[in-house]
């Protein structure tokens, strides 16, 4: 049997604060084809900041 293509893709989220801190997570590329943004905790800046998906 042939395997189905996986809809989930591993992405890297990088802090917009300029600290260089990154998170890795997965997203469903069929549901969210554009780049995603999340507000998460940056331990270098020690506050919640916006994290954007990088290529």
N, C-alpha and C positions, 0 to 999 in steps of 0.2 A: 504494500500500500504506500502511496505517496504521502509525504508529510505536508500538512497545511502550513502556510507562511504565518509566522508569528506577528500579531498585530501590535505587540508591546515592544517598545524600543528603549534602550538605556540612554539617558540624557544626563548632561552635566549642568547644574545650576551654579552660577557664579555671582558673588556679592556685587552690588552696585556701589558699595561703600568704598571700593578700591583697596580692600584688604587682601584680596586674592584668595579668600576662603571659598571652598566649593563643596557642594553636595552632589551626590549621584543618586538618581532615582529612575523610575520607569514611567512611561506614559503610553497610552493607547494612541497610536498615530492616526487611526481612523477617526476617533472622536475629537482629537485636538491636532489638526494638521499644522497649525501655525505654532510659533514659539510661545511657551508658557512663562508666566511670571508668578512667583509665590513670595509671600512675606514670611521669612524664617529668621531664626536666631543666628547672628554672627558672633561667635565667641571671641574673635579678635577685637571687634568694635564693642562687644558686650552690650548689644541691643538688637532688637528686631529691625531688619532692613529688607529691602526688595532684592530678590534673587531672580536673575533672568537666565533663560536657557542659552547656552553657547553651542557653537557648532563644533 
